[in-house]
Amino acid sequence: MSQRDEKRQAETEVRLLEGIRKRCPEDDLVWRALADLYTRVGRYEDGLAEDLKLADAFPREPDIWYNLACSHALLGQVDEAFGALHKAVDCGYRNTEWMKEDEDLELIRDDPRFQQLLDLLV
C-alpha cells in the first residue's frame, strides 16, 4: 500500500470513529480508539483533547494517564508530560521497558526526571 493510500485509509478510519463517537458518546472503547488514532495520524492536539477527557472520566486508569503523558510529550509540553507520567505510575503503570522504547516519549527521555522516575520503579 502506498503512503498516499495509507493516509487516505487513516482519514477514513478517523471519520468513521468520529461518527461512531457522536452516536455512542459513552462508549469508552470507541473514545480510546479515536484518541489513539488521532495520535497515530499526527493529529496530536485532537489526541490530547481526547486523552484529557479520558483522564477526567477514568482518573484511576494508568494506561490513560500514560497515553496522556505521550500526548503532552508529542506536543513539547514537557512538564505536563511528566505530571501525567507520574500519575500513571501512581495509578499502577509499571512497564518501564516500554517507557524506555516508546517513540512518543522521545522528547522527555533525556530529561533527568525521566531517569528519576524509572529509578522509583526498580
Secondary structure, 3 states (H helix, E strand, C coil): CCHHHHHHHHHHHHHHHHHHHHHCCCCHHHHHHHHHHHHHCCCHHHHHHHHHHHHHHCCCCHHHHHHHHHHHHHCCCHHHHHHHHHHHHHCCCCCHHHHHHCHHHHHHCCCHHHHHHHHHCC
